[in-house]
Amino acid sequence: MKKILYLLSAALISNVLMAQSKTVILTIDHKIGLDTCAAGIEGVNNLGNQFKINRIQYYMDEIILVHDGATSDTSTVLALVDGFDQTSLNLGSFTLDSIESIRFAIGVN
């Protein structure tokens, strides 16, 4: 009987611990105003100057999640982001309730 209770307790605890771990995926959609970013699209900057986009590519590095008053480093994530495609980055699994912010660097260190 003790073995059965022990096994049930272990199964319950492992399910609770697994339920608290959440996979965090950062999705990036580039926009020019309200339009989806595409080659050849024209936009206007904050000074009123028109510009035309031919290419947008950059690296994202040093991504840090700020959550529940703590931080989690996702230093294994380095991504080449193409501004003409939707980008989804799997940042990993974390035990958290809410994400307050995401900090990152543009470029490679």
N, CA and C atoms as a LAMMPS dump frame, in Angstrom:
ITEM: TIMESTEP
0
ITEM: NUMBER OF ATOMS
327
ITEM: BOX BOUNDS ff ff ff
-5.0000000000000000e+02 5.0000000000000000e+02
-5.0000000000000000e+02 5.0000000000000000e+02
-5.0000000000000000e+02 5.0000000000000000e+02
ITEM: ATOMS id mol type element x y z
1 1 1 N 0.822 -1.19 0
2 1 2 C 0 0 0
3 1 3 C 0.871 1.261 0
4 2 1 N 1.953 1.237 0.789
5 2 2 C 2.844 2.393 0.824
6 2 3 C 3.491 2.627 -0.538
7 3 1 N 3.829 1.539 -1.237
8 3 2 C 4.44 1.679 -2.557
9 3 3 C 3.47 2.332 -3.536
10 4 1 N 2.208 1.946 -3.468
11 4 2 C 1.208 2.53 -4.365
12 4 3 C 1.048 4.016 -4.073
13 5 1 N 0.97 4.388 -2.797
14 5 2 C 0.854 5.8 -2.432
15 5 3 C 2.094 6.579 -2.863
16 6 1 N 3.25 5.964 -2.7
17 6 2 C 4.488 6.618 -3.111
18 6 3 C 4.497 6.859 -4.623
19 7 1 N 4.114 5.848 -5.403
20 7 2 C 4.088 5.991 -6.856
21 7 3 C 3.066 7.036 -7.297
22 8 1 N 1.888 7.036 -6.676
23 8 2 C 0.878 8.036 -7.019
24 8 3 C 1.354 9.439 -6.661
25 9 1 N 2.005 9.574 -5.511
26 9 2 C 2.533 10.879 -5.107
27 9 3 C 3.613 11.349 -6.072
28 10 1 N 4.505 10.46 -6.453
29 10 2 C 5.571 10.816 -7.386
30 10 3 C 4.993 11.223 -8.74
31 11 1 N 3.984 10.502 -9.211
32 11 2 C 3.357 10.84 -10.49
33 11 3 C 2.666 12.195 -10.414
34 12 1 N 1.984 12.47 -9.317
35 12 2 C 1.291 13.745 -9.145
36 12 3 C 2.282 14.902 -9.085
37 13 1 N 3.355 14.739 -8.338
38 13 2 C 4.361 15.798 -8.213
39 13 3 C 5.027 16.06 -9.561
40 14 1 N 5.356 15.017 -10.315
41 14 2 C 5.993 15.228 -11.619
42 14 3 C 5.041 15.921 -12.59
43 15 1 N 3.747 15.597 -12.528
44 15 2 C 2.773 16.284 -13.388
45 15 3 C 2.655 17.752 -13.024
46 16 1 N 2.665 18.07 -11.738
47 16 2 C 2.577 19.461 -11.3
48 16 3 C 3.811 20.229 -11.748
49 17 1 N 4.991 19.646 -11.599
50 17 2 C 6.221 20.315 -12.015
51 17 3 C 6.271 20.519 -13.52
52 18 1 N 5.81 19.544 -14.28
53 18 2 C 5.806 19.685 -15.734
54 18 3 C 4.787 20.73 -16.179
55 19 1 N 3.676 20.851 -15.479
56 19 2 C 2.642 21.816 -15.848
57 19 3 C 3.121 23.243 -15.633
58 20 1 N 4.052 23.471 -14.718
59 20 2 C 4.539 24.811 -14.438
60 20 3 C 5.561 25.277 -15.468
61 21 1 N 6.197 24.368 -16.161
62 21 2 C 7.199 24.724 -17.157
63 21 3 C 6.497 25.077 -18.465
64 22 1 N 6.809 26.271 -18.997
65 22 2 C 6.149 26.744 -20.21
66 22 3 C 7.194 27.043 -21.274
67 23 1 N 6.894 26.665 -22.499
68 23 2 C 7.763 26.982 -23.624
69 23 3 C 7.476 28.411 -24.067
70 24 1 N 8.527 29.207 -24.201
71 24 2 C 8.385 30.609 -24.603
72 24 3 C 8.842 30.742 -26.053
73 25 1 N 7.932 31.226 -26.896
74 25 2 C 8.237 31.445 -28.306
75 25 3 C 8.029 32.918 -28.611
76 26 1 N 9.07 33.561 -29.106
77 26 2 C 9.014 34.97 -29.493
78 26 3 C 8.73 35.039 -30.988
79 27 1 N 7.62 35.684 -31.35
80 27 2 C 7.232 35.833 -32.751
81 27 3 C 7.422 37.284 -33.168
82 28 1 N 8.114 37.489 -34.284
83 28 2 C 8.412 38.837 -34.772
84 28 3 C 7.752 39.023 -36.131
85 29 1 N 6.876 40.021 -36.227
86 29 2 C 6.248 40.427 -37.486
87 29 3 C 6.672 41.857 -37.763
88 30 1 N 7.356 42.091 -38.851
89 30 2 C 7.804 43.434 -39.205
90 30 3 C 6.687 44.175 -39.93
91 31 1 N 6.484 45.429 -39.558
92 31 2 C 5.441 46.265 -40.155
93 31 3 C 6.032 47.606 -40.558
94 32 1 N 5.518 48.153 -41.631
95 32 2 C 5.793 49.53 -42.029
96 32 3 C 4.446 50.228 -41.923
97 33 1 N 4.26 50.991 -40.864
98 33 2 C 2.931 51.532 -40.584
99 33 3 C 2.009 50.374 -40.25
100 34 1 N 0.949 50.204 -41.014
101 34 2 C 0.023 49.093 -40.816
102 34 3 C 0.266 47.96 -41.804
103 35 1 N 1.185 48.174 -42.758
104 35 2 C 1.446 47.188 -43.807
105 35 3 C 2.521 46.196 -43.383
106 36 1 N 2.361 44.947 -43.836
107 36 2 C 3.398 43.946 -43.629
108 36 3 C 4.61 44.324 -44.468
109 37 1 N 5.771 44.186 -43.883
110 37 2 C 7.014 44.571 -44.551
111 37 3 C 7.284 43.64 -45.736
112 38 1 N 7.6 44.237 -46.882
113 38 2 C 7.924 43.48 -48.089
114 38 3 C 8.907 44.297 -48.92
115 39 1 N 9.618 43.608 -49.803
116 39 2 C 10.586 44.296 -50.668
117 39 3 C 9.865 45.309 -51.547
118 40 1 N 10.449 46.493 -51.652
119 40 2 C 9.911 47.529 -52.506
120 40 3 C 8.847 48.404 -51.875
121 41 1 N 8.429 48.09 -50.669
122 41 2 C 7.395 48.894 -50.012
123 41 3 C 7.989 50.237 -49.588
124 42 1 N 7.167 51.266 -49.631
125 42 2 C 7.616 52.597 -49.232
126 42 3 C 6.994 52.973 -47.897
127 43 1 N 7.756 53.694 -47.114
128 43 2 C 7.284 54.159 -45.814
129 43 3 C 7.699 55.595 -45.593
130 44 1 N 7.271 56.129 -44.46
131 44 2 C 7.615 57.497 -44.079
132 44 3 C 8.173 57.443 -42.662
133 45 1 N 9.352 58.049 -42.445
134 45 2 C 9.943 58.037 -41.105
135 45 3 C 9.334 59.13 -40.229
136 46 1 N 9.814 59.248 -39.002
137 46 2 C 9.259 60.213 -38.048
138 46 3 C 9.534 61.667 -38.43
139 47 1 N 10.424 61.906 -39.38
140 47 2 C 10.71 63.267 -39.852
141 47 3 C 9.928 63.614 -41.119
142 48 1 N 9.112 62.662 -41.579
143 48 2 C 8.319 62.897 -42.778
144 48 3 C 9.018 62.536 -44.073
145 49 1 N 10.207 61.96 -43.992
146 49 2 C 10.964 61.57 -45.187
147 49 3 C 10.504 60.196 -45.677
148 50 1 N 10.307 60.064 -46.981
149 50 2 C 9.939 58.773 -47.546
150 50 3 C 11.181 57.904 -47.708
151 51 1 N 10.99 56.599 -47.576
152 51 2 C 12.074 55.65 -47.807
153 51 3 C 11.493 54.395 -48.442
154 52 1 N 12.361 53.645 -49.104
155 52 2 C 11.967 52.403 -49.761
156 52 3 C 12.827 51.277 -49.202
157 53 1 N 12.204 50.159 -48.903
158 53 2 C 12.922 49.034 -48.299
159 53 3 C 13.261 48.001 -49.364
160 54 1 N 14.541 47.635 -49.41
161 54 2 C 14.993 46.587 -50.321
162 54 3 C 15.425 45.332 -49.572
163 55 1 N 15.885 45.509 -48.332
164 55 2 C 16.381 44.362 -47.564
165 55 3 C 16.384 44.709 -46.085
166 56 1 N 15.962 43.755 -45.259
167 56 2 C 16.083 43.887 -43.803
168 56 3 C 16.552 42.535 -43.275
169 57 1 N 17.754 42.494 -42.745
170 57 2 C 18.285 41.309 -42.083
171 57 3 C 19.161 41.769 -40.93
172 58 1 N 19.018 41.091 -39.802
173 58 2 C 19.831 41.437 -38.64
174 58 3 C 19.905 40.24 -37.7
175 59 1 N 20.904 40.258 -36.835
176 59 2 C 21.056 39.223 -35.816
177 59 3 C 20.456 39.702 -34.502
178 60 1 N 19.768 38.787 -33.814
179 60 2 C 19.313 39.032 -32.44
180 60 3 C 20.143 38.141 -31.529
181 61 1 N 20.643 38.732 -30.446
182 61 2 C 21.532 38.024 -29.532
183 61 3 C 21.243 38.505 -28.112
184 62 1 N 21.779 37.822 -27.132
185 62 2 C 21.662 38.197 -25.717
186 62 3 C 20.206 38.417 -25.298
187 63 1 N 19.341 37.48 -25.649
188 63 2 C 17.92 37.602 -25.326
189 63 3 C 17.717 37.213 -23.866
190 64 1 N 17.12 38.12 -23.101
191 64 2 C 16.886 37.911 -21.668
192 64 3 C 15.407 38.109 -21.376
193 65 1 N 14.798 37.126 -20.717
194 65 2 C 13.406 37.235 -20.284
195 65 3 C 13.361 37.838 -18.891
196 66 1 N 12.521 38.831 -18.694
197 66 2 C 12.262 39.38 -17.364
198 66 3 C 10.875 38.887 -16.978
199 67 1 N 10.813 38.091 -15.905
200 67 2 C 9.542 37.481 -15.511
201 67 3 C 9.469 37.32 -14.004
202 68 1 N 8.306 37.561 -13.467
203 68 2 C 8.032 37.321 -12.05
204 68 3 C 9.1 37.923 -11.135
205 69 1 N 9.646 39.068 -11.499
206 69 2 C 10.663 39.723 -10.688
207 69 3 C 12.052 39.136 -10.831
208 70 1 N 12.244 38.212 -11.772
209 70 2 C 13.55 37.58 -11.983
210 70 3 C 13.912 37.689 -13.466
211 71 1 N 15.107 37.21 -13.806
212 71 2 C 15.521 37.185 -15.209
213 71 3 C 16.005 35.791 -15.576
214 72 1 N 15.844 35.442 -16.849
215 72 2 C 16.36 34.184 -17.384
216 72 3 C 17.113 34.49 -18.664
217 73 1 N 18.345 34.017 -18.721
218 73 2 C 19.204 34.239 -19.883
219 73 3 C 18.951 33.132 -20.903
220 74 1 N 18.744 33.51 -22.142
221 74 2 C 18.578 32.538 -23.223
222 74 3 C 19.778 32.637 -24.157
223 75 1 N 20.97 32.606 -23.583
224 75 2 C 22.201 32.879 -24.333
225 75 3 C 22.467 31.882 -25.454
226 76 1 N 21.796 30.751 -25.451
227 76 2 C 22.013 29.787 -26.531
228 76 3 C 21.279 30.189 -27.805
229 77 1 N 20.392 31.185 -27.708
230 77 2 C 19.611 31.606 -28.874
231 77 3 C 20.34 32.734 -29.6
232 78 1 N 20.655 32.498 -30.845
233 78 2 C 21.207 33.511 -31.748
234 78 3 C 20.445 33.343 -33.051
235 79 1 N 19.847 34.418 -33.536
236 79 2 C 18.983 34.282 -34.707
237 79 3 C 19.312 35.321 -35.76
238 80 1 N 19.334 34.879 -37.006
239 80 2 C 19.389 35.787 -38.142
240 80 3 C 17.941 36.029 -38.552
241 81 1 N 17.48 37.255 -38.388
242 81 2 C 16.085 37.603 -38.64
243 81 3 C 15.974 38.24 -40.018
244 82 1 N 15.042 37.744 -40.818
245 82 2 C 14.745 38.322 -42.131
246 82 3 C 13.47 39.141 -41.992
247 83 1 N 13.554 40.425 -42.261
248 83 2 C 12.431 41.326 -42.074
249 83 3 C 11.268 41.105 -43.01
250 84 1 N 11.436 40.292 -44.043
251 84 2 C 10.349 40.031 -44.978
252 84 3 C 9.6 38.746 -44.644
253 85 1 N 10.034 38.031 -43.627
254 85 2 C 9.374 36.797 -43.197
255 85 3 C 9.046 36.882 -41.713
256 86 1 N 7.983 36.193 -41.313
257 86 2 C 7.685 36.087 -39.884
258 86 3 C 8.753 35.201 -39.248
259 87 1 N 9.24 35.611 -38.094
260 87 2 C 10.27 34.864 -37.383
261 87 3 C 9.717 34.39 -36.052
262 88 1 N 9.866 33.098 -35.757
263 88 2 C 9.473 32.542 -34.465
264 88 3 C 10.708 31.925 -33.825
265 89 1 N 11.065 32.416 -32.649
266 89 2 C 12.244 31.93 -31.93
267 89 3 C 11.805 31.166 -30.694
268 90 1 N 12.21 29.908 -30.594
269 90 2 C 11.941 29.123 -29.397
270 90 3 C 13.013 29.481 -28.372
271 91 1 N 12.614 30.188 -27.322
272 91 2 C 13.57 30.647 -26.311
273 91 3 C 13.827 29.603 -25.238
274 92 1 N 13.043 28.534 -25.213
275 92 2 C 13.237 27.471 -24.243
276 92 3 C 12.046 27.32 -23.313
277 93 1 N 12.17 26.409 -22.357
278 93 2 C 11.115 26.16 -21.373
279 93 3 C 11.51 26.764 -20.038
280 94 1 N 10.57 27.456 -19.427
281 94 2 C 10.826 28.153 -18.171
282 94 3 C 9.653 27.966 -17.228
283 95 1 N 9.947 27.999 -15.936
284 95 2 C 8.903 27.999 -14.926
285 95 3 C 8.603 29.453 -14.606
286 96 1 N 7.43 29.922 -15.052
287 96 2 C 7.082 31.329 -14.864
288 96 3 C 5.574 31.501 -14.89
289 97 1 N 5.123 32.645 -14.353
290 97 2 C 3.705 32.993 -14.4
291 97 3 C 3.435 34.029 -15.474
292 98 1 N 4.249 35.093 -15.517
293 98 2 C 4.034 36.129 -16.527
294 98 3 C 5.369 36.741 -16.943
295 99 1 N 5.444 37.114 -18.209
296 99 2 C 6.639 37.769 -18.748
297 99 3 C 6.411 39.265 -18.697
298 100 1 N 7.325 39.97 -18.05
299 100 2 C 7.21 41.423 -17.911
300 100 3 C 7.847 42.144 -19.092
301 101 1 N 8.979 41.639 -19.571
302 101 2 C 9.637 42.249 -20.725
303 101 3 C 10.653 41.269 -21.301
304 102 1 N 11.113 41.61 -22.502
305 102 2 C 12.17 40.848 -23.166
306 102 3 C 13.236 41.845 -23.594
307 103 1 N 14.471 41.604 -23.161
308 103 2 C 15.595 42.461 -23.552
309 103 3 C 16.455 41.69 -24.537
310 104 1 N 16.999 42.396 -25.517
311 104 2 C 17.846 41.733 -26.499
312 104 3 C 18.784 42.743 -27.137
313 105 1 N 19.794 42.218 -27.803
314 105 2 C 20.754 43.049 -28.53
315 105 3 C 20.604 42.768 -30.018
316 106 1 N 20.817 43.798 -30.814
317 106 2 C 20.852 43.636 -32.263
318 106 3 C 22.321 43.586 -32.654
319 107 1 N 22.726 42.519 -33.333
320 107 2 C 24.12 42.299 -33.675
321 107 3 C 24.651 41.106 -32.906
322 108 1 N 25.89 40.752 -33.145
323 108 2 C 26.497 39.588 -32.506
324 108 3 C 27.632 40.052 -31.615
325 109 1 N 27.643 39.581 -30.382
326 109 2 C 28.745 39.899 -29.46
327 109 3 C 29.704 38.744 -29.369
